[in-house]
Amino acid sequence: MTKSPEAAMHWYPAAVAGQRPSAWWYWGRAVYVSRRDYWKITKYFLAVGIPLGAIGVLFRLPLAFWAAVALAEIGLLLLEVPPTNSPRIVASKTEHFTLPLQDASCDAVCFGFGTHEIPIGGAREKLFGEAMRVLKPGGKVLLFEHGWDAHNYVIFGPVIHHVTRRQDWDKFLEERFNDVKYARSSQAVDLFAGTRR
């Protein structure tokens, strides 16, 4: 009998099995899940919070000081260490976007949130070329990303402007895979699927 891994503890409430969560739950979950990607926002917190705190102390403005403290507390809530102790997660390192997997060895390749951070014009094309290489004939490529739209703007604010637009993902995937399909989840996520040629 094998010991099952301990579940990670999260402060955000889990969904209840058999009950569809509210739209507000999904909104909060999206913000919670994305907290690791907010280093850019953390720099803004520091750029605003440190001067605000200094102004509060130097000019004896309690409102400015406590606003800086509140910003620091919010920033701390956004931090989390990536998982390293789960036996179900085996990390592998790529060299120059080359996957350490054999040709035609995978039934599916899944790209998730953050794929838009891989630059186009070389690196992204190389990585998706690797996906085609490791997929078995008829294997599936799956991609889920937040889109560039009003719904995501409410969740993420102006940082959403750097994500890849839906039309650009459609074109990119159709150039490489057959039978590319698109769906939009009610949780502000664009879903794509395609088949290896």
Buried (B, 14 or more C-beta within 10 A) or exposed (E): EEEEEEEEEEEEEEEEEEEEBEEEBBBBBBBBEBBEBBEEBBEEBEEEBEEBBEBBEEEEEEEBBEBBEEBBEEBEEBEEEEEEEEEEEEEEEEEEBEBEBEEEEBEEBEBEBEBBEBEEEEEBBBBBEBBBBBBEEEBBBEBBBBBBBEBBBEBBEEBBEEBBBBEEBBEBBEEBBEEBEBEEEEBBBBEBBBBBE
